[in-house]
Amino acid sequence: MVTGGAPYGLVRDAAIAVADGRIAWVGARAELPQDWTGVEQHNLGGALVTPALVDCHTHLVFGGDRSREFALRLEGASYEEIARAGGGIRSTVSATRDASDEELLASALRRVDDLIADGVAVIEVKSGYGLSIEHELRMLRVARAIEAKRPVRIRTSWLAAHALPPEFEGEADRYIDEVAIPGLEAAAAERLVDAVDGFCEGIGFTPEQMRRVFDQALDLQLRVKLHAEQLSDLKGAVLAAEYDALSADHLEWLAPEDALLLAEKDVVAVLLPGAFYALRETRLPPMDALREAGVAMALATDCNPGSSPLSSLRLAMNMGCTLFRMTAEEALAGATRNGAKALGLEAEYGTIEPGKRADLAIWDAPHPDYLSYWIGGHLLRGRIGAGTYHDA
């Protein structure tokens, strides 16, 4: 994942020079400038080194679990049927509202630890399980608190437009007016939010309703992203492109011709094979159209209690290859370079090159292909965070 003509940009027998927590030089060890030969060195013994991984789409702050819904889906119930019967997101909302801040943080940290063990150093965390101003803000405060407890960078997304709580049944427009928009203003004032998201679906919110939220985001100088075309084609990706979104996520129902709009506006396609797998979906994202248009494709866990109970980004990489027919090189780029781009952090993370943060993953793996090939286990040997080495 460095600049170069070899697959992955791989440099064999390489050296990386670090100063003040950032990469100062990278290349073949034999070409290391004399200025660096006398400084402290750490021999990694021929280990594979990649950029630290980036999980650019998670919902990992939540209360309770939805294992019973998993069993119902195995018995034939659809995600939409469960949601319309009062399950789905609403059941997690109830459990999240009932949980204390301490309980939410403790459970989130268990999932964060799973991701760290997979080489992840940057995690996006969404709200969306509070569905009131008070509880949405509380979720974001808990997400921010993760950074004080674990060696990870947290980016937060305001996802109040995720579902309707029972008290707003049938009144989506009123919910947007009374919760989603004023809550976003409060979150921005408290500096709790880095981006604004929404669930643009028949069981979520219409493009017109999301447009109102996005207009407010732009007024607050916040970038947007969108859950789009997961279950149907409502042209959410078109809306995301119109607003110069960071990303459009899911995209199983994306019309192939709309990939050109994502490329034109440099919107990252975030692919989420964990949800595709858990929901037993059969319609693939239009991979050929995305490739042909030159759309950057990221991969993420979509870690959540309902549709993607997944806290391994390496497994998501394997699923991206086996289910979505990505190459192993595309999968690693999706979990590093393109994942960082989906968060607006491509200037700091995602590749090993001078000027970027020295946040690196050190693997017991013979080749980068191995990271997508091998399912499970502990491949991480160590981490370099801001230039400091830590054993895994």
N, C-alpha and C positions, 0 to 999 in steps of 0.2 A: 504493500500500500504506500509505496513511495514513488516519486517520479522516475520513469524509466520505461524501456521498451519491453522488458520481460513480463510474462503473465503475472498479474498482481503487482507489478512494479518491484518484484522480489529481487533483493540484493543478497547474494551469498557471502558469507564471511564478512559481515557488515560491522560498521561502528556507528554509534550515535553519540554526538557530543551535546551535552546539556549545560545550560547556564541560566541561573535565575528562574528555574522551573520551566524553561522553554527549550525547544530543540534549536541548537545553534549550527549544527552540521550533521549530515548523514551521507553515507556512501560506503564504498568498499574499504575495509580496514586498512588495506595496503596504501590507500590514498589519504589516510588521515593527516591533516596538516600538522606540521611540526609544533605549532602553538599548543596543540592538545596532547602531545605525547607525554608531558610531565605531570599532568593532572591526575587526580584520583580516578582509578578505573574499577569497573565491576565486570568481571568475566561471566557471561551468561551461558558459557559452555555449549555454544552452538544451538541454543534454543531458538524457536520461532518467535519473532517479535512482530506484533501488529499494533495499529492504533487501538486504544481502549475502545470497547464496543459502546454503541449508543442505542438505547431503547427509546425510540421517539414517539411511542403511543402506548400509554398505560392508564389504567383506572385503579391503581393498586391501593388507594386509600378507601376502605369500605368496611362496613360491619357485616357480620353473619356470613352465610354461605348459601349456595343454591344447588347443593348436591341432589336434592329431591327433584328439581327441575331437570337435571341431567337424566335421572331415571325416567321421568315422564317423556322426555324426547326419545329415549330408547324404546318407549312403548308406542311411539308414533305421533305424539303431540308436536306441533310446530312451534318455533320461537314466537311467531305472531299470536298463535292460539294461547300460549301460556301468558304472554303479555296482556292480551285482552281480557283474560280471566283474573287479572289482578296480581299475577306473578311477575316474573321478569324484573325489570329495573325497579318497579315499585316495591317489591319485597326487600330489595337491598336498601332502598330509601328508608323503609321502616327500621331496619336493623341498624343502619348508619345513624339515624337520628337518635336511636336509643343508646348507642354506645358513647362512652365518655371519650374525651380527647386522648387520654392516656391509653385507653383500649384501642382506639383507632391507630395511634402511632405504633403501639407494640405489635399489632397484627401487620401493619404495613412494613415494619422493619424486617419481619421474617421473610417477606417476599423480596425486599431490597437485598437481603443477604443472599438469597438465591441468585439474583442477578449479578451481584458483585462476584460470586463464585464462578460466574460465566464470563468474567472479564469486562463487565459493564462499568463505566465510570460516569455516564450521563443518562439521566432518566427523566422523561416527561411524565408528569402526573396531572390528571384532569380532576376537576370537581364533577358534579353531576349526579351524586347520590344523596344530596341534601334537599335540593329542589325548594328551598326557601332561602331568603337572603342570609339569615342567621347561619343555617347549616352549610350552605355553599361556602361562605367565608370561613367557617370552622374547618372544612375539609382542606382548603388552601393553606390555612395556618399550620395544620398538621403536616401537609406536604412540605412546606418550607422548613419545618422543624427537623425533617430527615437529614438535612445537610449538617446539622449540629451533632448528629448521632453516628453518621456513617461517612466514609470518604467518597462521596458521590456529588455530582453537580445535579441539581434539581431545576427543571423548567416546568412552570405551571400553566395550565390552560383552564379558562373559565368555560364550563360546559353546563351551565344552568339550563340551556335549551337541549336537554337530553331526553326528558319525558315529562308528562304532566303528573303532578302529585294528585291524590284523591280530592283534595280541597279545590282543585281547579278543573275537575272533570268537565270535558266539553267546552272549556273556555281557554283555548290556547292563546288567543290574542290578548286576553286579560292577563294571563300568566307572563307573556312577553313584556307587557306594559308594567306590571307590578312587581315582578321578580327578576327576570332575565336582564332587563336594561338597567333598572336602578341598582340591582346587585352588582352588575359589572362596574358601574360608576364607583360604588363603595369599595370594590376589590381593587380597582385602579388607584383610588385615593390612598389605600393602605399598602400599596405596592405589593400586592399578593399575586398579580397575574402577569404572565409574559405573553400570552396569546389568547385568542377567543375561538371557541369551537362550537359545534352544534351537531345534532343528529337529524339530518335531512332525509326523512323517510315517511311513508304512510302512517307508521305508528309513532312517528316523531313530530317533526315540524316541517312546514312547507318552505319552498324557496323564498316566498314572499315574506314569511315570518323571519327567516334567517337573514334576509336582506336588512330588516330593521335592526337586528342585533349587530350585524356587520357595520352598518352605518354608524352606530354608536361606537363600535370599536375603532373605526377610522378617526372619529372625532377625538378619541382618547389616545390616538397615535399608537394603537396596538395592532399587530399583525393578526391575520385570521387563518383558520384551517377548518376542515369540514369532514365529518363522516358522510360520505356520498356514495350513492349507487351500491350499497351493500345488498339490499333486498329488492330494489326496483330502480328504474331509471327516471328520476325526477329532475335530471339535469343539475344536480347539486355540484358536480365537477365544473360545469359551465359557469355556475355562480361563483365558485371558488376562483376560477381563472379571472372572472370579471373583477374580483376584488384583490387580485395579485396575491393570492393566498400562499402561505408557506407550503401547504400540502393539501391534497385531497386523499382521503383514507378509505380503504376497503376496495371499492371500484369493481366488484364482480360484474355489475350490470352496466358498466361504462360502455357507451356506444363507441365503437372503434374510431369513428371520425372525430370524436371529442378529445382523443389523445392529442391531436394537433393543437388544440387550445391550451392544454396543459403545457406542452412544449413551448408554445409561443410566449406564455406568461411565466415560464420557468417554475411551474408548480410541481413539487415532488409528489409522485404517486407512492403512498405508503401502503404496502401490501401486508395483509394480516392473516396469514394462513392458519393461525391457531383458531380463529373464529370460524373460518371455512371448514376446518377439520371437526371442531366440536359440534357445530350445527349440521354437520353432514351435508354441506352444500355440494352442488354439482356443477354450477356455472363458474367457470374460471374467469379471472380478469383477462382482458384482451391483451395478452402478453406481446404478441407479435406487433400489434398496433402501437403499443407503448415503446417497444424497441425501435420500430421503424421511425417513429416521430422523434426519438431521442429524448424521451422523458426520463429523468432520474428516478430510479425505483429504490425505495427504502424498504426495509423489513423491520417489523416490531412485534412484540409479544401480544399486544392488546390485553395485557394481564387484567382480568376482571372476573368477578365471581359467577357470571352467567354464561356468556358466550365464548369466553377464552380463558379458562382457569389454568393459565400457563405462566410460569415464572422462569423460563429458560429461553434466553435469546438464541443460544446455539441450537436448541430444538426448533425454534422458529426458522432458523436458517436452513436446517435440514428439510423442514416442511416446505419452505419456499422452493427448494430444489425438487423434492419428490412430488409435491402436489401442484405447484405452479410452473414447473419445468424451467426454473431458473438455473443458470450455471452456478457452480460453486464460487466462481469469481464474482458473479453478480450478487450472490447472497452475502459475501463478505463486504462488498462495497455497500450493499443495502444496510448492513449493520454497523457501518463505520462512516464512510464519506457521505453517503446520501442520507443516512440517519441524522448526521450533524446538520446537513443542509435543510432538512425538514424542520429543524428547530432554529434555524437562522444562526447556527454556531459553526458554520463551515470555515470561518477564519481562524478558529481555535482548535477544532477537533477534527478527527476523521481521516487524516493522512499523516504520514511521518515525513515532515519537511520543515526546513528552517522557519522559525517564527511561530510555529504552533506550540501549544501546551505539550509538555512532555508527560502526557498521560498515555501509557502504553500497557499492553497485555503481553505476558511472557508465557508461552505455551510448551507443554510436552507434546509436541506434534511434529512429524517429519516434514510437513508441507502444508501450505494454507488450505488445500483441498480437504485436509483431514478435519478441519473445524466444522465443515458442513456434513462430512461423511459419517463421523463417529457419533452415535446417538447415546447420550447420557455419559456418566462417568465424570471424573474430575481431570480435565486437561490443563487447567490453569496452574502454572508453576509459581508465578509471582506477578506483581503489579508494579509499575512505576507511576506514581502520582505526583504531578508537578515536579518531576525530576528526582523524587525520592523512592528508593526501592523498598518493596514490602513483599515478604513471602505470602503465598496464597493461603 
